[in-house]
Every structure is written in C-alpha cells, then in structure tokens.
Amino acid sequence: MSNDNHELIQTMFPPDGSGVKPYEWMINPTRQRQWIDKQGLFLWLAFFFSEIGAGLYFVSLFYEYKLGLVLGWLITLILGGLIHVAYLGNPFRAWRMIMKPNTSELSRGIWIIGIFAALGLLQMVTSGGFNMVFNVIMGILCLLIISHGFATMNVIRALPAWSSTMVLPFSIISGVWVGQQVLQFMLAVSGATALASGMEVWAEIFFFAYFLCLVLYVWGTWHANEIGQASIKMMVSEELKKITLIGVVGLAIVLPLILTLIMWGGDTNAFLIFLRLAAIFAGDLAVRYIIMKSAVYKPLLERN
C-alpha cells in the first residue's frame, strides 16, 4: 500500500473511530484539500508570484521602465515557474499536461507563460522593444497570466467559492495592484520621486477597486447558495479567524487604507510606499489563502 493511500485511510478511519464517514461527502459540504494543503501550498504560491510578476511587467509597459520588465519577467518565470514545477511533481510525467491546451486550463496557462517568456526576452533585449505592437501583445499575455490561476479555479463549478463571477475581476485587479506597488517602490528608491508621486493616483484607484472586488466577492458568494454561505462562515471559523482578521482585514485593507490616506494627493516617500507594499504583499497572500482554504464542495445528494 502506498504512503498516500495509507494516509488517506488513516484520515478517514482513525483508530479512535472519529473522522469522515464514507457517505458524508455525499450529503455534507466537504472542504477541498488538494490545492491548498501540503503540496497544494506550492500552487497557492505559484499562482501568486506568477500573477504579481506579470502585474509588474504589465504596469512597467506603460512607463517604459525596462528594469521593471526584467524583474517582472524573472518573478513570473523563476519564482512562479519553479514553484509550479514543485507542485506538479515529477517533470518527466508533468510535461504531458502541455499536450492538452484544448481541454485543460493549466495546459493553456503553461503555453501562455512559454510565449510570454520568449516574447518578453525578445522585448527586453531589443532596443526598440517599447513599440505599440509589442506592448499590446505583451500586455494581453500579462493579463492572461494574471487571470490564469483563478481562471483555473473558476471552472470548478462544484466549488461555489471559486466559481463566483467576481473571482476573475478580483484576480486581475489584485495582480495589477500589487505589481503597481512594486514598480512605485522601485521608482521611489531609484530617485525618480516625482514619477513615484505621480503614480499615487493609480495606487488610490487600484486600492479602492481591490477593496470593492473583495466586498462584491463576499456578498456574491454569500448570496449564491448555502454552500457559498458555508465557505464564508469558514473564513471566520476558529481555524481561519486569525488569518482573516490579521491578514485580510488588517494587512490587505486597513493598513493600506491608512497609508493611502496619509499619502493622498501624491505626498509620498519610499518608506511609506514600502510599508504599504509589505502590507498588501502579505495581505494578498492571506486573501488568496482564505479563498482557496474555505472552498467547499457541493454535496451530491440533497437532504430532505
């Protein structure tokens, strides 16, 4: 018997008689575990770094800031890519996923990242890389990468917390918002203070768009059905309550709001920008963790 099968049996049938009964998953909401527990944590981190790197690349296109392109490209491919490989396991078997772009969202994502890697490298080494055609193509690829993680989750209709209509808009706003903050910090520490201050109006817009998407996501998931309500309740359960309060409410919303109000109108400095970047970096990780951790499957059978 393999270790995985033995562990599954021990989980379902522990010696003390507790645990999940074989039929409970058919009549009760059951939390998904494959994409967030144990090795599934790699997928959580891979989606995050791929989207943040693509977000930084995307925003850098508008400012024609080549260092931002380089860093965004490296974050997407090295951090996001290597962590993806760690999740997929044996690369000698995982490569088969590439051959199914018509049916697999993960396969399409790998193809998109591969094209992004090749064209991004060409854009960075070409002296005239910042032309309209290149920028449009790379901008579209960046948005596809940013939305890839949640798009992969969104197709799983059995998990209402992931099939919400707000999942994809939130993912795009999230990736661009954090990427914009990384670029603003890079400009501030490089001495381009005027340009960093000019970006503050976009920081304000993206923050409030991010907050609005979160509110609409929670509202929509709660009103979708009873299974969606179970996911929202799980977010404030004892298991996830601290992460929700500290990570989501505190770091993703309250602290960035305070710092944004302090810098309102462009009165920025590198230290405050760094504090906000650190807060939203940790906060966005917490938001993604909560969304993935609290997703529960619809039961196959309805109770009378």
N, C-alpha and C positions, 0 to 999 in steps of 0.2 A: 504494500500500500504506500502511495506517495505521501510525502510530508503534507502537501496541500490538502489531500483528501482526509488524512488523519486529523489535521487541524479543523477542517470543516465538521467532521463528525464530533469532535470534542466540543465544538461551539454549539452545535445543535443538540447534542445529547451528553451534557456534562454528567459526571458521576453522581452529583447530588440531586439529579432529577429535574433541575431547572433548565431554562433555555427555551429556544423556539421549537414548538411542536411542528411536525412535518406539514400540517394543514394550515397553520396560522398565516402563512404568507398569502394564502388564497382568500382569506376573509378579513385580514387586518392590514392597514398601511405598513409597509416594510421599508426601512431606510436603505438606500443604495449604498454599497460599500466598495465597489470595485474601483471607483475613480477618486477616492479621497483617503481611504485607509491604507496603511502600509505602503506598498509600492505605488499605489494610486496617488500618493502625495507628490510624486515626480510629475504627474500630469498637471496637477494644480500649479506647480512652479513653472513647468514648461510653457503652459498657456500664458501665464503672467509675463514671463520675460520675453517671449516671442512678441506679445502684443505691445509691451512697453517699448521694446526696441523698434518695432515698426512704427509706433506712435512718434518716437523721437525722430526717426527718418522722415516721416510724413511732415512734421512741423518744420524740420530743417530745410525741406524743399522750398518753402515759402520765403525763408530768409537767406537762401543760397549759402548755407553755412556748412561747408564740407566736413569739418570736424564732427558736427552732429550727424551727418550721414555715416561717417566711418564708425562712430560709437554705436549708433542705432543698428547698423548692419552687423557689427560684432555681437551685440547683445542678442539680437534675433537668432543668429546662426550658431554662436558658440554656447551662450547660456541656454537659450531656448532649445536649440538643436540637440546639444549633448544631453540635456535633461530628458528630452523626448526619447532619445535612444535608451537612456537608463530605464524609462518606463516600459518601452517596447520589449526589452529583454534581449534575447539572442538576435543580433543583427543578421545572422545567416538565415533566419526564418522571417524576421520582420520585413525584409525587403519585398516580400510578396505583396505587402499592402499597397505598394506603389502601382501594382498592376490592376487596381480596381477603382480608377477615378470616376467611373460612371455610377458606381453604387456606394462608394464609401466617402464620407466627408473627410475622414482622416487622410485617405489617399489623395483627395483633391488638395488638402492642405499641404501635403508633402510636395506635390507638384508646384503649387504656388510659391512655396518657400524656395524651391530649387530655382525657379525662374527669377525670383527676387534676388537670390544670391548672385546669379550670373549677370543680370542686367544692372544690379546695384554696383557690383565690382566694376563693370564697364563704365558706369556713370562717374564713379569716383576717380578713375584713372584717366578719364577723358577731359581735356582742358575745356571743352565746350559742353560739358555734361548737363549744365543747367539751361536746357532749352525746353520749349513748350512741350514738344512731343515726349521727351524723356521724362519730364516732370509729371505729365498726365499719366503715362504708363506706370511709373513708379508709385505715384500717389494711389492709383487704383489697386496695385498689388499690396501696398501698405494697408489699405482699408480692408482688403480681403484677409490679410494675415491677422489684423486686429480682431476681426469678427470670427475668425476660424474656430477658436476654442469654444466660444459659446454657441456658434453655429453647429458644431459637432454635438453639443449637449442638447440644443434646441430641437433636434429631430427626434429625440426620445420622448414620444407622446405619453408614455406611461408614467413620466415624472412631471407633474404639473408645474413644479417649481422651476423646471428647466424649459418647458415648452411655452412659457409666458411670452406674449408679444413684445414685452419690454426688454427681454434678455439681449437681443441683438443691438438695439439702440444704446442700451447701457454699456455693452462691451466696446462699441466704437467711441462713445464719449469718454469712457474710462481710459482706453489706450491713448487717445489724443491728449486728454487732460494730464496724465502723468508724464507723457512724452514732452508736452509743452513745458511742464515744470522742470524737467531735466535740462531742456535747452535754455530756459530762462536762467537757471542757476549757472550753467556753463558760460553764458554771456556775461553774467554778473561778476564771476570770478576772473574772467579773462580781461576785464577792464572796460567792456562795452556796456557801461552802466546806463547810458541813455537808451540804448536798444532794449536792455533788460527792463527798464522802467516802462518803455512803450509797450512791452508785451503784457503788462499788468492788466490792461483792459480785457485781454483774451483770457487771462487767468481767472478773472472775475466771472466772465461768461461761462467758461468751462466748468468752474466750480458749481455755479448755480444750476447748470444743465445736469451735472453729475448728481447733485442732490435731488433734483426733480425726478430724474430717472429712477433713483433709489425709492423715492416715495411712491411713484407710479408702479414700480415693480412689486412692492409690498402690498399696495392697495389691490392691484390686479390679481396677484396670487391668492390673496385672502378671499376675494370675491369670486374666484374661478370655481371652486368646489370645496368639498370637505377635505379632500386630500391636500389641496393648496393651503387650507387653514391649518392642517396638521404640520406642514412644513414651517409656516410662520410661527406656530406655537413652539416648535422645536428650537427655533432660533433664540428664544428666551427661556428655554428649559435650563435645568441645572447644569447640564453637560456643556451647553454653548453660551450661557448667560454672560459670563465674564468676557468672552471674546466679542460678543455682540455689543456690550456696554462700553468696554475699553477700546476695542479695535474699530468697530463700525461707528458707534455714536461719538466716542471721544476723539479718535485719531483721524477717521475718514471725514467727519462732519464738523464737530465743534471746534477743534483746534485750527483746522484750515480756515473756518469761517472767521475766527478771531483774528488770525494773521492777515487774512484778506481785507478785513475791515481796517486794520491798522495801516495797511499799505494802500488803502483806497485812494485812487487818483494818481497812482504812479510814484508815491513816496516810498520807494523800495530800497533795500540793501541786501547784500549777499547773505548775511546771517539769517535774516527773517525768511528769505526765499529758501534757504537750506532747511530751516525748521519746518516750513510748510511742506517742502519736498519729502523730508523724512517722515512727517506725519501721514501724508497721503500715500506714500510708498507702503508703510506698514498697514495703514487703514484699508487700502485697496486689496492688499493680500488678505486681510481679515474678511472683507466683504465677499471676495471670491470663495474663501474657505467656508464661510457660513452658507452661501448659496449651494455649494457642492455638498456640504455635510448634511444639510437639512432636507435634501430632496428625498421624498418617499414615493414608493411605487403604489399605484392604484391596486387594490385587491382584485383578484379575478372574479370573485363572487360577491354579490351584494347581500348584506344581511336583511332579513325580513323584519 
